[in-house]
């Protein structure tokens, strides 16, 4: 619940909270072998790559001011 409060009051970043949830979950379940949790991350790699490419294209469009508002 502390992570929800940190997100609500903008005290912490989303990536840091996600990483801490992964670390705490593996710690509580006693998983010490990284290959045991590899399957969960392998399934999401195509989506993560697509999202990274999309956000890169959006950043380039914004940086070069390719779409300006009509005045």
Phi, psi and omega in degrees: 000336180294326180291326177294319177294322179294323176290320183296323182259013178055041179268342184218157180276153182295317181296321179293321179292320177297318178295320179292327177294318178297314181296315181294322179295315179292328178293316182290326179274354177076024179278118179244353180261119184293337178289342178288330180255004181298322184301321181295324181277330181294326182289335183264358183299317179298319179294319180296319178296317179296318179296321179295317179295317179299314181292329175294317178296318178297319179296321178294318179298316180291319183295323181268002179053048182286331177242104177257149179292149178279130182251000000 
